[in-house]
């Protein structure tokens, strides 16, 4: 989009957020082409966004206005804008925005000749960008780091950074032209003249096509200097063009660089002209506060005065050159120290805030967990909460089953995907089993190097590398211990090296303590609840629970009109069996019968002990005919039920069955039980060991 099309589209946007985003997107590429048109619009948008509470957009405007100031060589104003933007981004928790602001701050330091301070900030920001996976910002920071190394004279070190950025394919046209110029500068200083010339020609072409005036001025100036070094004709005209382009663009730093190059070009043949150019460069560099250009100007003045035989002035210029160079070095050191102190204070503040957040979150999770006595609810709360507590590419929570000596993983996620429940032996070779056996925590920053302390072979999570494309590299493993008993294990793993510290371990230990107590309480509650609802001998529901659950199913039947049937069962001649063989044998028969029904019935059917040797089976979603067939089948199974011999004699048991179905006009469940009882009575009266039906 050109400026004219933008001028037509922008006023038509009435939504402030939409209009500002449109303005910022256009300005990123067009800022060097028409800065005088765009800068006032961005400033107006900044003020409007600030008034409307759109702090993030206001910060983005500040950042862009900082770059407008840099192009005008107004470095103090640029620094104010970038630092204000960084403060806003930090308050919002916007790491991507903060990286962009840091990039601007470092660029101002670099433009003012404080290269060490700039490099320090670039390195910090680059590490943050790579950690967060922001490839685009990482490339920009890589490029700017290379540029500052160039300015510091470390051209060989700068080249790989610049080359990586220039050919990444992630830069805008403007930034690509800029970095090609910087790469050319690095090559030139290393004696790679032909390569430098090729890169500069590409940069000049791209800058002319994109109307990137400041970049064009710098590239033309460097190309002119290459021609001066080679003694080629036309160098002066290129340098003059560079100066005029910079002047038209309002880029006083680029203008000063071109003026200095013209001065060096005239130094041998016309030292007096060179002197005037160096004096002009000094005045401009003092005005814009570009100390590195001021140093170059004093160096040129010393050389020009020496060529003219003005020894006193030459000596004075040399003194200023050396004094300012030392001052700039000292200033760089101080700036680095200031930055390190500010960075340390910021990190300490962030750490304190993070600790407060984690403590508050742990309290909330602990309250939620302690408020439930249901294991599934505990698992659900942990699953929902762990992501806000810490980063975990793989997270698992297993319950220790003492009976089977296994870890029962009901909760396990890898790469954001749930893994089906599975079991792992406690005597196996894994980090979790080691935790349970030794009742100790594990913290590993590099699993490949450290696993030998805990396992013979390094094993990876359930979803293999072939499924996720990655292997975990660091991890935390903690046993869950309540009242001195191990009740489970927690594990958090990352695809990154050294992802966890003692701080994350302490947070997870606090969570583990709450989880362990909640698990133990849930188990105790389940045991107590089972005593009240489950007959310990047969595994059937107690009479009270049977009627309670049947009433629930009956109400559901009345609402949904889904078939519902009831089967009453009585073990034949059970009193006689007890009298003949004793109650121990009778209990054995009851237990065997209960086990038979529990294994043959459907999970949602309700099996209860009605009283003594009489039982009931409520079958949901089953018609009268379906219930009859299942009763016939169960009748056969009872006849074939294996029993331990009593005093050397084989035992055989039969049962009678009464079947009925629920009806919409049944007043309550007692009527249905009465009807089934009548059917059962009929079965017993007609010979037992059979099924009778009452519709």
C-alpha positions as CSV (number, residue, x, y, z in Angstrom):
1,X,0.0,0.0,0.0
2,X,1.3,3.5,-0.9
3,X,0.9,6.7,1.1
4,X,-2.1,7.9,-1.0
5,X,-4.0,4.6,-0.5
6,X,-3.2,4.8,3.2
7,X,-4.5,8.4,3.4
8,X,-7.8,7.2,1.9
9,X,-8.3,4.1,4.1
10,X,-7.1,5.4,7.5
11,X,-9.7,8.1,8.2
12,X,-12.5,5.7,7.4
13,X,-11.6,3.5,10.4
14,X,-13.8,4.5,13.4
15,X,-12.7,1.9,15.9
16,X,-9.6,3.2,17.8
17,X,-8.0,-0.2,18.3
18,X,-8.5,-1.2,14.6
19,X,-7.3,2.2,13.3
20,X,-4.2,2.2,15.5
21,X,-3.2,-1.4,14.5
22,X,-3.7,-0.4,10.8
23,X,-1.5,2.7,11.3
24,X,1.3,0.8,13.1
25,X,1.3,-1.9,10.5
26,X,1.7,0.6,7.6
27,X,4.2,2.7,9.5
28,X,6.6,-0.2,10.1
29,X,7.6,-0.3,6.4
30,X,6.9,3.3,5.4
31,X,8.6,5.1,8.3
32,X,11.7,6.1,6.3
33,X,9.6,7.0,3.2
34,X,7.3,9.5,4.8
35,X,8.2,10.2,8.4
36,X,6.8,13.7,8.5
37,X,3.4,12.4,7.5
38,X,3.3,9.4,9.8
39,X,5.0,10.5,13.1
40,X,2.2,13.1,14.0
41,X,-0.5,10.4,13.3
42,X,1.3,7.9,15.5
43,X,1.7,10.4,18.3
44,X,-2.0,11.3,18.2
45,X,-2.9,7.6,18.3
46,X,-0.6,7.2,21.3
47,X,-2.4,9.9,23.2
48,X,-5.9,8.5,22.3
49,X,-4.9,5.0,23.3
50,X,-3.5,6.2,26.6
51,X,-6.7,8.1,27.4
52,X,-8.8,5.1,26.4
53,X,-6.8,2.7,28.7
54,X,-5.3,0.8,25.7
55,X,-1.9,0.7,27.4
56,X,-0.5,-2.0,25.1
57,X,-1.3,-0.1,21.9
58,X,0.0,3.1,23.5
59,X,3.3,1.3,24.2
60,X,3.6,0.1,20.6
61,X,3.1,3.6,19.4
62,X,5.8,4.8,21.8
63,X,8.2,2.2,20.5
64,X,7.5,3.2,16.8
65,X,7.9,6.9,17.7
66,X,11.3,6.0,19.3
67,X,12.4,4.7,15.9
68,X,11.2,7.9,14.2
69,X,13.4,9.8,16.7
70,X,16.4,7.5,16.0
71,X,16.0,8.3,12.3
72,X,16.0,12.0,13.1
73,X,19.0,11.5,15.4
74,X,17.0,12.7,18.4
75,X,18.4,10.1,20.7
76,X,17.3,11.6,24.1
77,X,13.7,11.6,23.0
78,X,14.0,8.1,21.5
79,X,15.4,6.7,24.8
80,X,12.5,8.3,26.8
81,X,10.0,6.6,24.4
82,X,11.7,3.2,24.4
83,X,12.0,3.1,28.2
84,X,8.4,4.2,28.7
85,X,7.3,1.5,26.3
86,X,9.4,-1.1,28.2
87,X,7.8,-0.1,31.5
88,X,4.3,-0.5,30.0
89,X,5.1,-3.9,28.5
90,X,6.6,-5.1,31.8
91,X,3.5,-4.0,33.7
92,X,1.3,-5.9,31.2
93,X,3.5,-9.0,31.3
94,X,4.0,-8.6,27.5
95,X,7.4,-10.3,26.9
96,X,7.3,-9.8,23.2
97,X,6.7,-6.1,23.5
98,X,9.4,-5.8,26.2
99,X,11.9,-7.4,23.8
100,X,11.1,-4.9,21.1
101,X,11.5,-2.0,23.6
102,X,14.9,-3.4,24.8
103,X,16.0,-3.6,21.2
104,X,15.2,0.1,20.8
105,X,17.0,1.0,24.1
106,X,20.1,-0.8,23.0
107,X,20.0,0.8,19.5
108,X,20.0,4.3,21.1
109,X,23.1,3.3,23.2
110,X,24.7,2.0,20.0
111,X,23.9,5.2,18.0
112,X,25.4,7.3,20.8
113,X,28.6,5.2,20.8
114,X,27.9,3.2,24.0
115,X,28.5,0.0,22.2
116,X,29.4,-2.2,25.3
117,X,26.1,-1.2,27.0
118,X,24.2,-1.9,23.8
119,X,25.8,-5.3,23.4
120,X,25.0,-6.3,27.0
121,X,21.3,-5.4,26.5
122,X,21.2,-7.1,23.1
123,X,22.6,-10.3,24.5
124,X,20.0,-10.3,27.4
125,X,17.1,-9.6,25.0
126,X,18.3,-12.3,22.5
127,X,18.4,-14.9,25.3
128,X,14.9,-14.0,26.3
129,X,13.7,-14.1,22.7
130,X,15.2,-17.6,22.1
131,X,13.8,-18.9,25.3
132,X,10.3,-17.7,24.4
133,X,10.5,-19.0,20.9
134,X,10.1,-15.5,19.3
135,X,12.1,-16.2,16.1
136,X,11.3,-12.9,14.4
137,X,12.5,-10.8,17.3
138,X,15.5,-13.1,17.9
139,X,16.6,-12.4,14.3
140,X,16.3,-8.7,14.7
141,X,18.3,-8.8,18.0
142,X,20.9,-11.0,16.3
143,X,21.3,-8.4,13.6
144,X,21.6,-5.5,16.0
145,X,24.0,-7.4,18.2
146,X,26.2,-7.9,15.1
147,X,25.9,-4.2,14.2
148,X,27.1,-3.2,17.7
149,X,30.0,-5.6,17.5
150,X,30.9,-4.1,14.2
151,X,30.8,-0.6,15.7
152,X,33.1,-1.9,18.5
153,X,35.6,-3.1,15.9
154,X,34.9,-6.8,16.5
155,X,34.1,-7.4,12.8
156,X,35.0,-11.1,12.6
157,X,32.7,-11.9,15.6
158,X,30.0,-9.7,14.1
159,X,29.9,-11.4,10.7
160,X,28.2,-14.7,11.6
161,X,25.4,-12.8,13.5
162,X,24.8,-10.5,10.6
163,X,25.0,-13.2,8.0
164,X,22.5,-15.4,9.9
165,X,20.0,-12.4,10.2
166,X,20.5,-11.1,6.6
167,X,19.6,-14.5,5.0
168,X,17.0,-15.7,7.6
169,X,14.0,-14.8,5.4
170,X,12.3,-13.3,8.4
171,X,13.3,-9.6,8.1
172,X,11.2,-6.8,6.6
173,X,12.5,-5.2,3.4
174,X,13.8,-2.3,5.4
175,X,15.6,-4.4,8.0
176,X,17.1,-6.6,5.3
177,X,18.6,-3.6,3.5
178,X,20.0,-2.3,6.8
179,X,21.6,-5.6,7.7
180,X,23.1,-6.1,4.3
181,X,24.8,-2.8,4.8
182,X,26.1,-3.8,8.2
183,X,27.3,-7.1,6.8
184,X,29.1,-5.3,4.0
185,X,30.8,-3.1,6.7
186,X,32.0,-6.2,8.5
187,X,33.4,-7.8,5.2
188,X,35.1,-4.5,4.3
189,X,36.9,-4.3,7.6
190,X,38.1,-7.9,7.2
191,X,39.5,-7.2,3.7
192,X,36.7,-8.9,1.8
193,X,36.2,-6.0,-0.6
194,X,34.4,-7.8,-3.5
195,X,31.9,-9.4,-1.1
196,X,31.3,-6.1,0.6
197,X,30.7,-4.3,-2.7
198,X,28.2,-7.0,-3.8
199,X,26.3,-6.7,-0.5
200,X,26.2,-2.9,-0.7
201,X,24.9,-2.9,-4.3
202,X,22.1,-5.2,-3.1
203,X,21.3,-2.8,-0.2
204,X,21.4,0.3,-2.5
205,X,19.0,-1.4,-4.9
206,X,16.6,-2.5,-2.2
207,X,16.7,0.9,-0.5
208,X,15.9,2.7,-3.8
209,X,13.0,0.4,-4.5
210,X,11.6,0.7,-1.0
211,X,12.3,4.4,-0.6
212,X,14.4,3.7,2.5
213,X,16.2,7.0,2.5
214,X,18.3,6.7,5.7
215,X,19.5,3.2,4.7
216,X,20.2,4.3,1.2
217,X,22.4,7.2,2.5
218,X,24.5,4.8,4.7
219,X,24.9,2.2,1.9
220,X,25.9,4.9,-0.7
221,X,28.4,6.3,1.8
222,X,30.0,3.0,2.4
223,X,30.1,2.2,-1.3
224,X,31.7,5.5,-1.9
225,X,34.4,4.8,0.7
226,X,35.1,1.4,-0.9
227,X,35.7,3.2,-4.2
228,X,38.0,5.7,-2.5
229,X,40.1,2.9,-1.1
230,X,40.3,1.3,-4.5
231,X,41.1,4.6,-6.2
232,X,38.1,4.3,-8.4
233,X,36.5,7.3,-10.1
234,X,33.0,8.4,-9.1
235,X,33.6,8.0,-5.4
236,X,33.0,11.7,-4.6
237,X,29.7,11.8,-6.5
238,X,28.5,8.8,-4.5
239,X,29.5,10.4,-1.2
240,X,27.8,13.7,-2.2
241,X,24.6,11.8,-3.1
242,X,24.7,10.0,0.3
243,X,25.0,13.3,2.1
244,X,22.1,14.8,0.1
245,X,19.8,11.8,0.6
246,X,20.5,11.8,4.4
247,X,19.9,15.6,4.5
248,X,16.5,15.1,2.7
249,X,15.6,12.3,5.0
250,X,16.4,14.3,8.1
251,X,18.8,11.7,9.3
252,X,21.6,13.8,10.7
253,X,23.7,10.8,11.8
254,X,23.7,9.4,8.3
255,X,24.4,13.0,7.0
256,X,27.4,13.3,9.4
257,X,28.8,9.9,8.4
258,X,28.7,10.9,4.7
259,X,30.3,14.3,5.5
260,X,33.1,12.5,7.4
261,X,33.7,10.2,4.5
262,X,33.8,13.2,2.1
263,X,36.4,14.8,4.4
264,X,38.6,11.7,4.4
265,X,38.3,11.6,0.7
266,X,39.5,15.2,0.3
267,X,42.2,15.0,3.0
268,X,45.2,14.3,0.8
269,X,44.3,16.4,-2.2
270,X,42.5,19.3,-0.6
271,X,43.1,19.3,3.2
272,X,41.5,22.8,3.6
273,X,38.2,21.5,2.2
274,X,38.5,18.4,4.4
275,X,39.0,20.7,7.4
276,X,35.7,22.4,6.7
277,X,33.9,19.1,6.3
278,X,35.3,17.8,9.6
279,X,34.4,21.0,11.4
280,X,30.8,20.7,10.1
281,X,30.7,17.0,11.2
282,X,31.9,18.0,14.7
283,X,29.2,20.6,15.0
284,X,26.5,18.2,13.9
285,X,27.7,15.3,16.1
286,X,27.8,17.6,19.1
287,X,24.3,18.7,18.4
288,X,22.8,15.2,18.1
289,X,24.9,13.7,20.9
290,X,26.6,11.0,18.7
291,X,29.9,10.7,20.6
292,X,31.4,8.1,18.3
293,X,30.9,10.4,15.3
294,X,32.4,13.3,17.4
295,X,35.5,11.2,18.0
296,X,35.8,10.5,14.2
297,X,35.4,14.3,13.6
298,X,38.2,15.1,16.1
299,X,40.4,12.5,14.5
300,X,39.8,14.1,11.0
301,X,40.4,17.6,12.4
302,X,43.8,16.5,13.8
303,X,44.8,14.9,10.4
304,X,43.6,17.9,8.4
305,X,45.4,20.5,10.7
306,X,48.5,18.3,10.5
307,X,48.4,18.3,6.7
308,X,48.0,22.1,6.7
309,X,51.0,22.5,9.1
310,X,48.8,23.8,12.0
311,X,50.6,21.8,14.6
312,X,49.1,23.4,17.7
313,X,45.5,22.9,16.4
314,X,46.4,19.4,15.3
315,X,47.7,18.6,18.8
316,X,44.6,20.1,20.4
317,X,42.4,17.9,18.2
318,X,44.4,14.8,19.0
319,X,44.0,15.5,22.7
320,X,40.3,15.9,22.3
321,X,40.2,12.7,20.3
322,X,42.0,10.6,23.0
323,X,40.2,12.3,25.9
324,X,36.8,11.7,24.3
325,X,37.7,8.1,23.4
326,X,38.6,7.4,27.0
327,X,35.5,9.1,28.3
328,X,33.4,7.0,26.0
329,X,35.0,3.8,27.2
330,X,34.4,4.8,30.8
331,X,30.9,5.8,30.0
332,X,30.3,2.4,28.4
333,X,31.5,0.7,31.6
334,X,29.3,2.9,33.8
335,X,26.3,2.2,31.5
336,X,26.9,-1.5,31.7
337,X,27.1,-1.3,35.5
338,X,23.9,0.8,35.7
339,X,22.2,-1.7,33.4
340,X,23.4,-4.7,35.5
341,X,22.1,-3.0,38.7
342,X,18.8,-2.1,37.1
343,X,18.5,-5.6,35.7
344,X,19.3,-7.2,39.0
345,X,16.7,-5.0,40.8
346,X,14.1,-5.9,38.1
347,X,14.9,-9.6,38.4
348,X,14.6,-9.5,42.2
349,X,11.2,-7.7,41.9
350,X,10.0,-10.2,39.4
351,X,11.1,-13.1,41.5
352,X,9.3,-11.7,44.6
353,X,6.1,-11.1,42.6
354,X,6.4,-14.7,41.2
355,X,6.8,-16.1,44.7
356,X,3.7,-14.2,45.9
357,X,1.7,-15.5,42.9
358,X,2.8,-19.1,43.5
359,X,2.1,-18.9,47.2
360,X,-1.4,-17.6,46.5
361,X,-2.0,-20.2,43.8
362,X,-0.8,-23.0,46.1
363,X,-3.3,-21.8,48.8
364,X,-6.1,-21.8,46.3
365,X,-5.3,-25.2,44.9
366,X,-4.9,-26.6,48.5
367,X,-8.3,-25.2,49.5
368,X,-10.0,-26.8,46.5
369,X,-8.3,-30.2,47.0
370,X,-9.1,-30.3,50.7
371,X,-12.8,-29.4,50.0
372,X,-13.4,-32.7,48.2
373,X,-13.3,-36.4,49.3
374,X,-13.5,-37.8,45.8
375,X,-10.4,-39.1,44.1
376,X,-11.6,-38.2,40.6
377,X,-12.3,-34.6,41.7
378,X,-8.8,-34.3,43.2
379,X,-7.3,-35.5,39.9
380,X,-9.4,-33.0,37.9
381,X,-8.3,-30.1,40.2
382,X,-4.6,-31.0,39.9
383,X,-5.0,-31.4,36.1
384,X,-6.6,-28.0,35.7
385,X,-4.2,-26.1,38.1
386,X,-0.7,-27.4,37.3
387,X,-0.3,-25.3,34.1
388,X,-0.7,-22.1,36.0
389,X,1.8,-23.2,38.7
390,X,4.7,-24.2,36.4
391,X,5.7,-25.2,32.9
392,X,5.5,-28.9,32.3
393,X,5.7,-30.5,28.8
394,X,4.9,-33.8,30.6
395,X,3.0,-34.1,33.8
396,X,1.8,-37.2,35.7
397,X,0.2,-38.2,38.9
398,X,0.1,-41.8,40.0
399,X,-1.6,-43.5,43.0
400,X,0.2,-46.2,44.8
401,X,-1.7,-49.5,44.8
402,X,-0.3,-51.5,47.7
403,X,-2.2,-54.7,46.8
404,X,-0.6,-55.0,43.3
405,X,2.6,-53.0,44.2
406,X,2.0,-50.8,41.2
407,X,1.7,-47.1,40.4
408,X,-1.8,-46.4,38.9
409,X,-1.5,-43.4,36.6
410,X,-5.0,-42.0,36.2
411,X,-3.6,-38.5,35.3
412,X,-0.9,-38.2,32.7
413,X,-0.4,-35.6,30.0
414,X,2.3,-35.2,27.4
415,X,2.7,-32.3,25.0
416,X,-0.8,-31.1,26.0
417,X,-2.4,-34.5,25.2
418,X,-3.9,-36.9,27.7
419,X,-2.4,-40.4,27.9
420,X,-4.7,-43.3,28.6
421,X,-4.5,-44.6,32.3
422,X,-1.7,-47.1,32.8
423,X,0.1,-48.9,35.6
424,X,3.8,-49.1,36.3
425,X,5.5,-51.6,38.7
426,X,7.1,-50.2,41.8
427,X,10.0,-52.6,41.5
428,X,10.6,-51.4,37.9
429,X,13.4,-49.3,36.6
430,X,11.9,-45.8,36.5
431,X,12.2,-42.5,38.3
432,X,8.7,-42.7,39.8
433,X,9.3,-46.2,41.2
434,X,12.7,-45.0,42.7
435,X,10.8,-42.1,44.4
436,X,8.3,-44.5,46.0
437,X,10.9,-47.1,47.1
438,X,13.3,-44.5,48.5
439,X,10.6,-41.9,49.6
440,X,12.8,-39.1,48.2
441,X,12.5,-36.3,45.6
442,X,14.4,-36.2,42.3
443,X,15.5,-32.9,40.6
444,X,17.4,-33.3,37.3
445,X,18.6,-30.5,35.1
446,X,20.0,-32.9,32.5
447,X,18.3,-36.3,32.6
448,X,20.8,-37.9,30.1
449,X,23.7,-37.1,32.3
450,X,22.1,-37.6,35.7
451,X,19.7,-40.5,35.3
452,X,22.4,-43.1,36.4
453,X,21.8,-42.2,40.0
454,X,18.2,-43.4,39.8
455,X,17.8,-45.8,36.9
456,X,20.0,-48.2,34.9
457,X,18.4,-47.1,31.6
458,X,17.0,-43.7,30.7
459,X,13.3,-44.2,29.9
460,X,11.0,-41.6,28.4
461,X,7.3,-40.8,28.9
462,X,4.5,-42.9,27.4
463,X,4.0,-40.8,24.2
464,X,7.4,-41.7,22.6
465,X,9.7,-39.4,20.7
466,X,8.2,-40.7,17.5
467,X,4.8,-39.4,18.6
468,X,5.8,-36.1,20.0
469,X,9.1,-35.5,18.1
470,X,10.8,-34.6,21.4
471,X,12.4,-36.2,24.4
472,X,12.2,-34.8,28.0
473,X,15.5,-33.5,29.2
474,X,14.9,-32.3,32.7
475,X,12.4,-33.3,35.4
476,X,11.0,-33.3,38.9
477,X,9.7,-36.4,40.7
478,X,8.1,-36.4,44.2
479,X,6.6,-39.2,46.4
480,X,3.2,-38.3,47.9
481,X,3.4,-39.2,51.6
482,X,0.5,-38.9,54.1
483,X,0.7,-40.1,57.7
484,X,4.0,-41.8,57.0
485,X,2.5,-43.8,54.1
486,X,3.4,-43.4,50.4
487,X,0.1,-42.9,48.6
488,X,1.4,-41.9,45.1
489,X,3.9,-39.9,43.0
490,X,4.0,-36.6,41.1
491,X,6.2,-35.9,38.1
492,X,6.8,-32.8,35.9
493,X,9.2,-33.0,32.9
494,X,10.4,-30.5,30.3
495,X,11.8,-30.8,26.8
496,X,14.3,-28.1,27.9
497,X,17.6,-28.5,29.8
498,X,17.6,-27.1,33.4
499,X,13.9,-26.2,33.2
500,X,13.5,-26.6,37.0
501,X,15.3,-25.2,40.1
502,X,14.9,-25.7,43.8
503,X,12.2,-23.0,43.7
504,X,9.9,-25.2,41.4
505,X,10.7,-28.3,43.6
506,X,9.7,-26.4,46.7
507,X,6.4,-25.3,45.1
508,X,5.6,-28.9,43.9
509,X,6.5,-30.3,47.4
510,X,3.9,-27.9,48.9
511,X,1.3,-29.0,46.4
512,X,2.3,-32.7,46.9
513,X,1.7,-32.4,50.7
514,X,-1.9,-31.1,50.1
515,X,-2.6,-33.8,47.4
516,X,-1.2,-36.6,49.7
517,X,-3.5,-35.6,52.6
518,X,-6.5,-35.3,50.3
519,X,-5.9,-38.7,48.7
520,X,-5.6,-40.4,52.1
521,X,-8.8,-38.6,53.3
522,X,-10.6,-39.7,50.1
523,X,-9.5,-43.3,50.6
524,X,-10.7,-43.3,54.2
525,X,-14.0,-41.8,53.2
526,X,-14.4,-44.4,50.5
527,X,-13.7,-47.2,53.0
528,X,-16.2,-45.8,55.5
529,X,-18.7,-45.2,52.7
530,X,-18.3,-48.8,51.5
531,X,-19.0,-50.1,55.0
532,X,-22.3,-48.2,55.0
533,X,-23.3,-49.1,51.4
534,X,-21.6,-52.5,50.6
535,X,-22.2,-55.9,52.3
536,X,-18.7,-57.0,53.2
537,X,-19.5,-60.8,52.7
538,X,-21.2,-60.7,49.3
539,X,-20.1,-57.4,47.8
540,X,-23.7,-56.5,47.2
541,X,-25.2,-53.2,48.2
542,X,-26.8,-53.0,51.7
543,X,-30.6,-53.0,51.9
544,X,-30.7,-49.3,52.6
545,X,-28.4,-48.4,49.7
546,X,-30.3,-50.8,47.5
547,X,-33.6,-49.0,48.0
548,X,-31.9,-45.6,47.8
549,X,-30.4,-46.4,44.4
550,X,-33.5,-48.1,43.1
551,X,-35.5,-45.0,44.0
552,X,-33.1,-42.9,41.9
553,X,-33.4,-45.2,38.9
554,X,-37.2,-45.3,39.3
555,X,-37.3,-41.4,39.1
556,X,-35.1,-41.5,36.1
557,X,-37.4,-44.1,34.5
558,X,-40.4,-41.9,35.1
559,X,-38.7,-39.0,33.4
560,X,-37.1,-40.8,30.4
561,X,-39.4,-43.8,30.1
562,X,-36.5,-46.1,29.5
563,X,-37.1,-49.8,30.4
564,X,-36.4,-50.8,34.0
565,X,-36.7,-54.3,35.5
566,X,-36.3,-56.0,38.9
567,X,-35.2,-59.5,39.7
568,X,-35.6,-61.0,43.2
569,X,-33.4,-64.0,44.0
570,X,-33.6,-66.5,46.8
571,X,-31.0,-69.3,47.5
572,X,-33.0,-72.5,47.8
573,X,-33.0,-74.5,51.1
574,X,-30.4,-72.1,52.5
575,X,-31.6,-72.6,56.1
576,X,-31.2,-76.3,55.8
577,X,-27.7,-75.9,54.4
578,X,-26.8,-73.8,57.4
579,X,-28.3,-76.3,59.8
580,X,-26.5,-79.2,58.1
581,X,-23.0,-77.8,57.4
582,X,-22.8,-74.7,59.7
583,X,-22.7,-71.0,59.2
584,X,-19.1,-71.0,57.9
585,X,-20.2,-73.1,54.9
586,X,-23.3,-70.9,54.5
587,X,-21.1,-67.8,54.4
588,X,-18.9,-69.5,51.8
589,X,-22.0,-70.1,49.6
590,X,-23.2,-66.5,50.1
591,X,-19.7,-65.1,49.2
592,X,-19.5,-67.4,46.1
593,X,-23.0,-66.3,45.0
594,X,-22.2,-62.6,45.5
595,X,-18.9,-63.0,43.4
596,X,-20.8,-64.8,40.6
597,X,-23.5,-62.0,40.3
598,X,-20.9,-59.2,40.6
599,X,-18.9,-60.6,37.7
600,X,-21.8,-61.5,35.5
601,X,-24.0,-58.3,35.9
602,X,-23.5,-55.1,33.8
603,X,-21.6,-52.3,35.6
604,X,-24.6,-50.1,35.8
605,X,-27.0,-52.7,37.2
606,X,-27.7,-52.5,41.0
607,X,-27.1,-55.7,43.0
608,X,-28.2,-55.6,46.6
609,X,-28.8,-57.9,49.6
610,X,-32.5,-57.7,50.4
611,X,-32.1,-59.8,53.6
612,X,-30.5,-63.1,54.7
613,X,-30.2,-65.3,51.6
614,X,-32.5,-63.1,49.5
615,X,-31.1,-60.6,46.9
616,X,-32.3,-58.1,44.3
617,X,-31.0,-57.1,40.9
618,X,-32.2,-53.9,39.3
619,X,-31.5,-53.9,35.6
620,X,-31.6,-50.5,33.8
621,X,-32.5,-50.3,30.1
622,X,-33.8,-53.8,30.3
623,X,-37.3,-55.0,29.2
624,X,-39.3,-57.6,31.1
625,X,-38.3,-60.2,28.5
626,X,-34.7,-59.2,28.7
627,X,-34.7,-59.5,32.5
628,X,-36.4,-63.0,32.2
629,X,-33.6,-64.2,29.9
630,X,-30.8,-62.9,32.1
631,X,-32.5,-64.5,35.1
632,X,-32.6,-67.9,33.3
633,X,-29.0,-67.5,32.5
634,X,-28.1,-66.7,36.1
635,X,-30.2,-69.6,37.3
636,X,-28.1,-72.0,35.2
637,X,-24.9,-70.4,36.4
638,X,-25.9,-70.9,40.1
639,X,-26.5,-74.6,39.4
640,X,-23.0,-74.8,38.0
641,X,-21.3,-72.6,40.6
642,X,-18.2,-74.3,42.0
643,X,-18.1,-74.6,45.8
644,X,-15.5,-76.0,48.2
645,X,-16.6,-79.5,49.5
646,X,-18.0,-79.6,53.0
647,X,-16.4,-82.4,55.1
648,X,-15.5,-84.2,51.9
649,X,-18.9,-84.0,50.3
650,X,-19.6,-82.0,47.2
651,X,-22.0,-79.0,47.5
652,X,-24.6,-77.9,45.0
653,X,-26.8,-74.9,45.3
654,X,-29.8,-73.7,43.3
655,X,-31.8,-70.4,43.4
656,X,-35.3,-69.2,42.6
657,X,-36.0,-66.0,40.6
658,X,-38.9,-63.6,40.5
659,X,-39.0,-61.1,37.6
660,X,-41.1,-58.0,37.0
661,X,-40.9,-54.6,35.2
662,X,-41.4,-51.1,36.5
663,X,-44.6,-49.3,35.2
664,X,-45.4,-45.6,34.9
665,X,-48.4,-46.0,37.2
666,X,-46.4,-47.7,40.0
667,X,-46.9,-45.4,43.1
668,X,-43.5,-46.2,44.5
669,X,-40.7,-48.8,44.4
670,X,-42.2,-50.9,47.2
671,X,-45.0,-51.9,44.9
672,X,-42.5,-53.2,42.4
673,X,-40.6,-55.1,45.0
674,X,-43.9,-56.7,46.2
675,X,-44.7,-57.7,42.6
676,X,-41.3,-59.3,42.2
677,X,-41.7,-61.0,45.6
678,X,-44.9,-62.6,44.4
679,X,-43.2,-63.9,41.3
680,X,-40.4,-65.3,43.5
681,X,-43.0,-67.0,45.7
682,X,-44.5,-68.6,42.7
683,X,-41.1,-69.9,41.6
684,X,-40.5,-71.4,45.0
685,X,-44.0,-72.9,45.2
686,X,-43.7,-74.6,41.8
687,X,-40.5,-76.5,42.6
688,X,-37.7,-73.9,43.1
689,X,-34.6,-73.7,40.8
690,X,-36.6,-71.8,38.2
691,X,-37.7,-68.3,37.1
692,X,-41.3,-66.9,37.4
693,X,-42.6,-63.6,35.9
694,X,-45.1,-61.0,37.0
695,X,-45.7,-58.4,34.2
